[in-house]
Amino acid sequence: DFCAKDIGMVECEAAAAGVELDEVLRAHVPLRERPSHESFKARAGCVMLYVSGTGGLKVLLVSSRRPGKESSYSFPSGTEEPGEDSHDTALRETCEEAGIVAQTVADLGWYRSVSKTGLPVWSRFFLGRAVAQPQVWKEFGQRHRAWVSLPDARKKLSDQRPPSLAVLEVAERICREMGTAWVQSSFLRRPRKGIPAKLSWKRQLSGIADLPTILSAEGSDTCDDSMDLQNSNLTFYYNQVGGHACLMKPTDSETVLKPINDGEAEFYDAMPERFPALLRFTPKYFGRIKVNAKANINRVQGVSEKTRIWQSRWTSNDFQEFIVLEDLAHGLATPCIMDIKMGCRQRSPQYSEAKKLHKAKKHEDTTAPALGFRICGLQHLSEDQTRDEANSARRGSHDMGDEADGMVFKDKFWGKKLKQTDMAGVFAQWLPSSRPARDSLIRFFLARLRDLKQMLEALQGVRFWSGSILLVYDAQPVMESDHVAGATLRMLDFAHTAIVDGGREGAAQLPHAEYIVGVSNVMVFLEALLNDKSWDSIAKNLVDTPPIELEDLEVNHLAASMPKPRSPRIQTPKSPDSGPDDDGLDSLPDCEV
């Protein structure tokens, strides 16, 4: 009954009955029309519902992007912008904050609350259904979106301002009155005829200038109005220093796109539940995406040899699907990066006999058999680069092995020629020349490597074959005395990661020995730089690599047990009562880390 009344009338009736209308009660009194009795801040948002495979309702929530508040969830909503009505605001905010292209179904009314400064706030909410769910959106990487059950939603909203639970209550009531047929026709996987998918899709996206317009929902068959890439905002990732396939960068995004390998994607999917200890040592993972066509990447005239390499690797492959990862160099003024390939040899149970021989021969003359690692690529600031020059350095002009705009770039072919005796000099050249800055960074990386080694020693039966470690620091704050700002260390490249259960006695209970030895020897070189040790001292402290045949036995056993050559698949176990759609909208993954 309150929905049809003006708040002033409600206050009069409350006063006549001797009841004080406090802020909590006022928040449960939605208005049909825009309030006119007071000045206020206007907001709008959407309550998005869908019916899961088990028949239960799920509601969309987004996390806060405020530091320290990441575990706080709310409905996607925001402030009205000039010239915008509340309906447009609700659709825009849902698309920006949650990456959901929405169609409104019902008006849930206006709800009053009070800002932190004591000013009145009126928020209008709409009941909505999803038309499309891109896997990258404007605030992608800043927020998590989650489709949760109604009981879970009440728990997550319990610490929010009063309107949240009231809005959910009204949405539930209207949904019960209308039935659930309108949300059963999900846009995902199996779109039904009659859903006006084109009503909101382009209109909403076209109003967001800096949203990366490169993605459809999960697959080209997902939405009738999927987006093409003729004028996409994709660029080559110029901070890539290793790898055999080019990474792509959505502009204005904190992420990079890596061509998909099923084994790697499944390992990232399984990591939170199966291997949670790895999460602090790996980039954030935001799921998978598909593109509809090969991107029309702008070709810049006079690009460097480094850029031409990535362009040739892009044009020689028909990349259609990617995993979305955190960009570890995002926000760094002058990113200095080293890609270290770990292990004595690259292995995979899907390799043919010919490829195994090729990989073995390729590594014979590198540092990998003796040290357990080799340098796969790096970039760093030239020694004679000044701070002013560094400020004007531009990405995308790093010549192979030369100095362009003050940056030095070396690739894997250079790295394969290095000898053990070269390694201390390589680390010294990559690190800053300033002794205080160098020592601070070395101590930072040593601490991270010790933590990594401890974690790996406790991880039984997992083999990170052909995996890498990425070291990153920012040369700009180093020159400004904040030596470790932006520095990080992460494990990468899980395409051939496997769980072993045979090949030699106790394999399933043993950690990855070659990887651990590689980590230990990287630490030996860094400690030698920190303490000015000579090569003779370094040689005495190096850890011997295990017999190379041991892990060969493991990979051969795993290959023999596979029905056909393929990437090792790691499945996350499901509970017996979980339905096919419990983890997201008709099995499309949420973008939760």
C-alpha positions, 0 to 999 in steps of 0.5 A, a space after each residue: 500500500 505504501 507504494 502508491 503514497 507520497 512519503 509526506 502522507 506516510 509521515 502524517 499517518 505515522 505521526 497520527 498513530 504516534 509512530 516515529 518514522 525512522 530512517 530504516 522504516 523510511 527505506 522500506 517505503 518505495 515511491 512510485 514517482 520521483 520524489 518532489 518534496 526535497 532536494 536529494 542525490 539521485 541514484 538508480 540500479 537494477 536487480 537482476 534475477 535468473 532461474 538456475 538449472 535447479 529451479 532456484 532464483 539467483 540474483 546478481 551482486 557486485 563487489 565494492 572496488 574500494 580498498 579493504 571493502 572487496 568482500 562487500 557486495 551490493 546491487 549494481 547502481 550509481 548516480 544519475 549523470 546530467 541529461 540522463 533519466 533514472 532508467 538509463 542510469 540503471 542500465 548503464 551502471 549495470 553494464 559498467 559495474 557488472 558487465 551485464 547488458 540488461 532489459 528492465 521488466 518492472 519498476 521497483 520504485 524509489 527508496 530513501 537513504 542517507 549519505 555518509 554526510 547526512 544528505 538525503 539519497 533517493 535510489 530507483 531500482 528496476 527488476 531486470 533480466 540479462 540480454 548478454 554477459 560480456 566477460 570483460 567490461 568497463 570496471 572489469 578487474 576492479 569488481 567481482 560479479 556473482 550470481 548468488 542464491 536469495 539466502 546468500 544475497 540477504 547475508 551479503 546485503 545485511 551490512 549494506 545501507 537500509 534500501 538493499 534488503 527492502 529492494 530485494 524483498 520487493 523484487 522477490 514479491 513482484 517476481 512471485 506475482 509475475 511468475 518466473 517465465 520471463 527469467 527462464 528464457 536466459 540469453 545464454 547458450 540456448 536463446 529462445 525466440 522472442 527475446 528482444 536481445 537487440 533492444 539494449 545491447 548496442 544501445 548500452 555499449 555505444 554509450 560507454 566510450 571507453 568500454 572495450 568493444 571487443 567481446 560477445 558473450 560466451 561464443 558467437 551462438 550466444 547472442 543474436 547481436 554479437 559484436 565484431 572486431 572490425 574496429 576493436 580496441 585490441 592492441 598487441 601487448 608490448 610488455 610481452 618478453 617471452 612466449 610463442 603466441 602473442 598476448 593481446 591488450 584491451 585498451 583501458 583495461 587492467 587485463 591481458 588476453 592470452 590465446 587459450 589452451 584447454 589444459 591451462 584454462 582448466 587449471 586456472 578454473 580448478 586452482 581456487 578449490 584444488 590449489 588455493 596456496 597457488 593463488 598468491 603466486 599467480 596472476 588474477 584469473 577472470 575467466 575465458 572469452 571468445 571473439 567473433 572474428 580476427 581483430 583488425 589490429 592497427 599496423 603502425 608504420 616503422 614498428 620495431 622488430 619486437 612488434 613485428 614478431 608479435 604481429 607475425 605470430 598473430 596473423 599466422 594463427 586464427 586465435 578465437 578464444 582467450 583466457 583473461 589474466 591480470 596485467 602485471 605491468 599495468 600502471 607501471 611507468 617503465 616496466 622492467 620484466 624478466 621471464 624465466 623458464 623453469 625446469 631442466 627440460 620442457 615436457 608434456 604428456 601430449 608431445 610426440 616422440 619426435 617432439 620429445 627428442 626435439 625439446 631435449 636437444 633444444 635444451 642441451 646447450 642452455 643453462 636449463 639442464 645444469 641450473 633448472 632454469 633459463 632466461 626466456 626474455 627480458 626488458 629493462 631500462 638502459 643504464 644511461 637512461 635519465 629520469 626525464 627520458 624515461 618519462 617520455 619512453 613509449 611502449 611499442 618501440 623496443 628493438 630486438 637486442 637494441 636500445 630504443 627509447 632507453 629500453 633494452 629488449 632480449 628474446 629467448 634466442 638470446 637467452 638460449 645462448 647464455 652460459 652459467 657464467 653469464 647469469 650473474 651479469 644478466 641479473 646485474 644488468 636487468 636490475 637498476 644500477 643504483 646500489 640501494 635500489 638494486 639491493 632493495 629489489 633483490 631482498 624483495 625478490 628473495 623474500 618472494 622466492 623463499 615463500 614460493 619455494 616453501 609452498 612448492 615443497 608442500 605441494 605434492 604430485 603437481 608438475 609445472 612442466 614448461 612453466 615460467 616465473 615472471 619478475 617485474 619492477 618499475 624503473 621509474 619509482 626506483 629512480 625516485 627512491 621508492 624502490 619496490 613500488 610495482 615490483 612483483 613475482 608470479 608463476 605463469 604458463 600452466 598449459 602443460 601442468 599435470 598431476 602425476 600418479 606413477 612412473 616412479 615410486 612415490 611420485 604422487 607424494 613428491 614435489 616438483 624437484 626440477 622447479 624447486 632447484 631452479 628457484 633455489 639457483 635463481 636465489 643463489 645468483 641474487 644472493 651473490 649480487 647482494 653480497 658481491 660474491 665471485 663466480 667461484 663462490 656462486 658455483 659452490 652454492 649452486 644446487 645440483 639438478 636431479 637426474 633428468 630421467 626421473 621426470 621423464 618417467 613421470 611424463 611417459 607414464 602419464 602419456 601412456 595412460 591418456 587415450 589420445 594426445 591432449 592437454 592434461 585436464 584437471 576437473 574440479 569435483 562437484 557435489 552430488 546434488 549440484 545441478 548443471 547451472 549451479 555455478 553460473 548462468 547456464 554453465 557460463 562461468 562467473 568472473 569471480 577470482 
